[in-house]
Amino acid sequence: MRTVGFDALTAEELDAWHLLRAANPLLDSPYFHPGFAAAVHASGREVRVAVGRDRAGEVRALLPHHRERSLIRPAGWPAADFQGPVLAPGSSFPPLALLAGGVRGFEFDHLVESCADFEPWVESRRPSPFLDVSGGLEGYLGRASRSGKDNMGQARRRTAKADRTYGPVRFAADAVDPEVLDRVVELKRAQYAATGARDYFAEPDRHDLLTRLLHTRDSSFGGVLSTLHAGPHLVAAHFGIRSENVLHWWFPVYDPAFSALAPGWMLLRELVAAAPALGITRIDLGRGDDEYKRRAKTGETPVCQGIVTRSSARQALRRARDSMVTSAKSSALGPGLRHIVHKLRDLRR
């Protein structure tokens, strides 16, 4: 195994990346497309790639990542919602081989279960919900839970109300509009501030990443900006990434002035209806405890949390921290302990 900067990958290695990913259905998320690592790298955060070859010299696995001192993390961290090596189904990967050149740990929090070799270092699993949108809105409603159907019905009625109250409702499934993207980031940062969550966009390269993805119009990969207006008002918007027939629901926002309309559901309904025209058959919502994800999902994919390390002490500290986080979240004091939860999570940074 050798590790090189993304820009130093050879044409052979990039071709192998595409071929290995195409052969493995578990890697159809856009996070596994080399275009994602390329955009992250170009935005200013160096992406390095561990390239594994067999004895015949053939590329068998690639793992894009960032290095921070003695720790490495998946490319796009902390907003990479699916992680893991790119390799053929059933292939092996030696996780401890990543611990070379002064690297003491490989931390992951959204590892897909595509490689059993990571099992000894998995500490927990959490569901990542998705929507099967084959057949558009009609197909989705045939698979949705009662709660999902009810919320979609309410979204239809609220869309009609918005049309009457504020002006014609307009939906754009794939808008290339940098000004609207700026507004998405502005609304998302306000949401982070209101909830006490870590501000992902505090680092300027993250905004640049979204801008690069917005203008990536490759037929197999790129950013997707969807907008919902009522009259002159931007009611809700979403920025995600897609690869072939999979769209990842990444940064959804809405204007709090219209919260009574539950505009997030209105936007999601329009996007599900537009899925066939976009060539989308699945929308990944990403790991999270949000109620709308629980209501909207038609299925879920498990993702793993843990760290590859030779240090038993490091693993013990992580387990203790995670236990405290879980206890704080489930406590009757709940909301009052939110700041403690965020402080504990910061210990992994």
Secondary structure, DSSP 8 states (H G I E B T S, - for coil): -EEEEGGG--HHHHHHHHHHHHT-GGG-SGGGSHHHHHHHHHTTS--EEEEEE-TTS-EEEEEEEEEETTEEEETTTTS-SSB--EE-TT----GGGGS-TT--EEEEEEEESS-GGGGGGEEEEEEEEEEE-TTHHHHHHHHS-HHHHHHHHHHHHHHHHHHHHHS-EEEESS---HHHHHHHHHHHHHHHHHHT---GGGSHHHHHHHHHHHT-EETTEEEEEEEEEETTEEEEEEEEEEETTEEEEEEEEE-GGGGGG-HHHHHHHHHHHHHHHHT--EEE--S---HHHHHH-SEEEEEEEEEEES-HHHHHHHHHHHHHHHHHHHSTTGGGGHHHHHHHHHTT-
